[in-house]
């Protein structure tokens, strides 16, 4: 009981701020105090609990194993105390969360999450899936929407399957009309002019994967582009085809700038995962984000089928 009487709520909230920001200075900016005050608050908690709470590295600070066990309980306790304060929903967001996702998913997920959950303040970071996977360990965000999931991740992170992302062959309607009877066979697809993906490989560019059933050497790559968005705009204005996510083409479907070409035997899907840092994301935030992603993927799939 004596230790509990010495516990300061402000110190607990300071520790949570350090966890969110990943740095002492970042927590100080968030709380509008000095870095020295943040350090003193953490030191008080370490003396009280008789355990080291933060480990320091070149990129900032991170919770120790002992702190990772404590932080979810601290976060939940703070949330419960907030709920007893009589605060109204219209007083503003209670929780900050940084989310990384591919641009074509972020543009719909972020507003849906924010509008349906006014108690969450969202920070959206647009990243290609490969960049996103490489950035998980850098403490830049607490949550990520990852097509294909994470092959490796820090021990505190979890991955939850939230839906399927379908890819298909896309082209503008006037070009499709020139192709003759549908569906196409893979042999007919080989001769079509593709817009292929590319990425920087140091001093040169190298082909990237678009998950097309036909490998790059098995089809005609007319031009190369670095982003899906650029490829879709290109195909919407000229006679080329793109193999890519139907979710990325949603705005093009809506204005009939692109359509999906049926190909015999092609049905390419990829599971989308919601990855979360379990030490930094409350269960109700994770549940709200998972619901938003599921809703968006369901809408995308139905729109693509209708096209």
C-alpha positions in Angstrom: 0.0 0.0 0.0 2.9 2.4 0.8 4.3 2.1 -2.7 0.8 2.7 -4.2 0.4 5.9 -2.2 3.6 7.2 -3.7 2.5 6.5 -7.2 1.8 9.5 -9.4 -0.7 9.3 -12.2 1.3 12.0 -14.1 4.4 9.7 -14.0 2.4 6.8 -15.5 1.1 9.1 -18.3 4.6 10.3 -18.9 5.8 6.7 -19.3 3.0 6.0 -21.8 4.1 9.2 -23.7 7.7 7.9 -23.9 6.4 4.6 -25.2 4.3 6.3 -27.9 7.1 8.7 -29.1 10.1 6.4 -28.6 12.2 9.3 -27.3 12.4 11.4 -24.2 12.4 14.6 -26.2 9.3 13.5 -28.2 7.4 12.7 -25.0 8.4 16.1 -23.6 7.0 17.9 -26.7 3.8 15.9 -26.4 3.3 16.7 -22.7 4.7 20.3 -23.1 7.3 19.8 -20.4 11.1 19.6 -20.4 13.1 16.5 -21.2 14.5 16.7 -17.7 10.9 16.4 -16.2 10.2 13.4 -18.3 13.5 11.7 -17.2 12.7 12.4 -13.6 9.2 10.9 -13.9 10.6 7.7 -15.4 13.3 7.6 -12.6 10.6 7.9 -9.9 8.7 5.0 -11.4 11.9 2.9 -11.7 12.7 3.6 -8.0 9.1 2.8 -7.0 8.9 -0.5 -9.0 12.6 -1.3 -8.4 13.1 -2.3 -12.0 14.6 -0.6 -15.1 11.8 0.5 -17.4 13.7 2.0 -20.5 16.7 0.8 -22.5 18.5 3.5 -24.5 19.8 3.0 -28.0 21.0 5.0 -31.1 17.4 5.5 -32.2 15.9 6.5 -28.9 14.5 4.6 -26.0 12.4 1.4 -25.8 10.6 -0.4 -23.0 12.5 -3.1 -21.3 11.0 -6.6 -20.9 9.7 -5.7 -17.5 8.1 -2.5 -18.8 6.5 -4.4 -21.7 4.7 -6.6 -19.2 3.6 -3.6 -17.2 2.6 -1.1 -19.9 -0.7 -2.7 -21.1 -2.0 -2.7 -17.5 -0.8 0.9 -17.0 -2.5 2.0 -20.2 -5.8 0.2 -19.3 -5.7 1.7 -15.8 -5.2 5.2 -17.2 -8.1 4.6 -19.6 -10.4 3.5 -16.8 -9.5 6.5 -14.7 -10.3 8.8 -17.7 -13.7 7.1 -18.0 -14.5 8.0 -14.4 -13.6 11.7 -14.9 -16.9 12.6 -16.6 -15.1 13.6 -19.8 -17.4 14.0 -22.8 -16.8 12.5 -26.2 -16.9 16.0 -27.7 -13.9 17.1 -25.7 -11.6 15.6 -28.3 -9.6 12.4 -29.0 -8.3 10.4 -26.0 -5.8 8.2 -27.8 -3.1 8.8 -30.4 -2.1 6.1 -32.9 0.3 6.1 -35.8 -0.7 3.8 -38.7 1.3 2.8 -41.7 -0.3 1.3 -44.8 0.1 1.3 -48.6 -1.4 4.6 -50.1 -4.3 2.9 -51.9 -5.5 1.4 -48.5 -4.6 4.4 -46.3 -6.8 6.8 -48.2 -10.0 5.0 -47.2 -9.0 3.4 -43.9 -7.9 6.6 -42.2 -11.1 8.6 -42.6 -13.3 5.7 -41.8 -11.4 4.9 -38.6 -11.4 8.6 -37.5 -15.1 9.2 -38.3 -16.3 6.1 -36.5 -14.0 6.5 -33.5 -13.8 10.2 -32.5 -11.8 9.2 -29.4 -8.9 8.2 -31.6 -6.4 10.8 -33.1 -4.9 9.1 -36.1 -1.5 9.8 -37.8 -1.3 8.2 -41.2 2.0 7.1 -42.8 1.9 6.0 -46.4 4.5 3.3 -47.2 4.9 0.6 -49.9 4.6 -2.9 -48.3 8.3 -3.6 -48.7 9.3 -0.3 -47.0 6.7 -0.9 -44.3 8.1 -4.3 -43.4 11.6 -2.9 -43.2 10.4 -0.1 -40.9 8.6 -2.1 -38.3 11.5 -2.3 -35.9 12.3 1.4 -36.1 9.5 2.5 -33.7 8.0 4.9 -36.2 4.5 3.7 -35.9 2.4 1.4 -33.6 0.1 -0.2 -36.2 0.4 -1.3 -39.8 -1.8 -2.7 -42.5 0.4 -5.2 -44.4 -0.6 -7.2 -47.5 1.1 -10.5 -47.1 2.0 -9.9 -43.5 5.3 -9.7 -41.7 7.9 -12.4 -42.2 9.8 -11.2 -39.1 8.7 -8.8 -36.4 9.7 -7.7 -32.9 8.4 -10.0 -30.2 5.8 -7.5 -28.9 4.1 -7.3 -32.3 1.1 -9.3 -33.3 -0.5 -10.0 -36.7 -4.2 -10.5 -37.3 -5.7 -11.5 -40.7 -8.4 -8.9 -41.6 -9.3 -9.7 -45.2 -8.3 -10.5 -48.7 -6.8 -8.3 -51.3 -7.4 -9.4 -54.9 -5.2 -8.5 -57.9 -6.2 -8.6 -61.5 -5.4 -7.5 -65.0 -6.5 -3.9 -65.6 -6.9 -1.8 -68.8 -9.0 1.1 -70.1 -12.4 0.2 -71.7 -11.4 1.4 -75.2 -8.4 -0.9 -75.2 -10.4 -3.8 -73.9 -12.9 -3.4 -76.8 -10.0 -4.0 -79.2 -9.0 -7.3 -77.6 -11.9 -9.4 -78.9 -13.7 -12.2 -77.1 -13.3 -12.4 -73.3 -12.2 -14.1 -71.1 -8.6 -14.0 -72.3 -6.3 -17.0 -72.2 -2.9 -16.7 -70.7 -1.3 -17.1 -74.2 -3.2 -14.0 -75.4 -2.2 -12.1 -72.3 1.5 -12.7 -73.1 1.4 -10.5 -76.2 -0.3 -7.5 -74.4 1.9 -4.5 -73.6 2.4 -4.4 -69.8 3.4 -1.6 -67.5 5.8 -3.4 -65.2 7.0 -2.4 -61.7 10.5 -1.4 -61.0 12.5 -0.3 -58.0 15.9 1.4 -57.3 18.7 -1.0 -56.7 21.5 1.4 -55.8 22.9 2.8 -59.0 20.4 1.0 -61.3 16.8 -0.1 -61.5 15.7 -3.7 -61.1 12.3 -5.3 -61.8 10.0 -5.7 -58.8 7.3 -8.3 -58.2 3.6 -7.6 -59.0 2.5 -11.1 -58.2 1.3 -11.6 -61.8 0.9 -15.4 -62.7 3.1 -14.6 -65.8 6.7 -13.8 -64.8 8.3 -10.7 -66.4 10.2 -12.8 -68.9 7.0 -14.5 -70.0 5.2 -11.3 -71.0 5.8 -8.1 -72.9 7.0 -5.3 -70.6 6.5 -2.1 -72.6 7.4 0.4 -69.9 8.3 0.3 -66.2 7.0 2.5 -63.4 7.9 2.7 -59.7 4.4 3.0 -58.1 1.1 1.4 -58.6 -0.6 4.8 -58.7 1.5 5.9 -61.6 0.9 2.6 -63.5 -2.9 2.9 -63.1 -2.9 6.5 -64.4 -0.7 5.5 -67.3 -3.0 2.6 -68.2 -6.1 4.8 -67.9 -4.8 7.1 -70.6 -3.0 4.8 -73.0 -3.3 1.2 -74.4 -1.4 -0.7 -71.8 -2.3 -3.2 -69.2 -1.4 -3.4 -65.5 -1.5 -6.3 -63.1 -2.3 -5.0 -59.7 -4.6 -4.6 -56.7 -8.2 -4.0 -57.5 -8.3 -1.9 -54.3 -5.7 0.5 -55.7 -7.9 1.0 -58.8 -11.2 1.9 -56.9 -11.4 5.5 -58.1 -10.7 4.4 -61.7 -13.5 1.8 -61.5 -15.9 4.5 -60.2 -15.3 6.7 -63.2 -15.0 3.8 -65.6 -11.4 4.8 -66.5 -10.2 1.2 -65.9 -11.9 -2.2 -65.9 -10.7 -5.6 -64.9 -10.0 -8.1 -67.7 -11.0 -11.7 -66.9 -8.3 -14.3 -67.6 -8.9 -18.0 -67.6 -7.5 -19.6 -64.5 -6.4 -16.4 -62.8 -7.6 -15.8 -59.3 -4.8 -14.0 -57.3 -5.6 -13.1 -53.7 -3.4 -12.0 -50.8 -4.2 -12.0 -47.2 -4.1 -8.5 -45.5 -2.9 -8.4 -41.9 -3.3 -5.8 -39.2 0.0 -5.7 -37.3 0.2 -4.0 -33.9 2.7 -3.3 -31.2 1.0 -5.0 -28.3 2.9 -2.8 -25.9 1.7 0.4 -27.4 -1.8 -0.3 -28.8 -4.9 -0.7 -26.6 -7.2 -3.6 -27.4 -10.1 -1.4 -28.3 -7.9 0.6 -30.7 -6.8 -2.6 -32.4 -10.4 -3.8 -32.6 -11.6 -0.4 -34.2 -8.8 -0.5 -36.7 -9.5 -4.1 -37.7 -13.1 -3.3 -38.2 -12.3 -0.3 -40.5 -9.9 -2.4 -42.6 -12.4 -5.3 -42.9 -15.1 -2.8 -44.0 -12.9 -1.2 -46.7 -11.7 -4.5 -48.1 -15.3 -5.8 -48.3 -16.3 -2.6 -50.2 -13.3 -2.9 -52.6 -14.1 -6.5 -53.4 -17.8 -5.8 -54.2 -16.9 -2.8 -56.3 -14.4 -4.8 -58.4 -16.8 -7.6 -58.9 -19.5 -5.2 -60.1 -17.0 -3.7 -62.6 
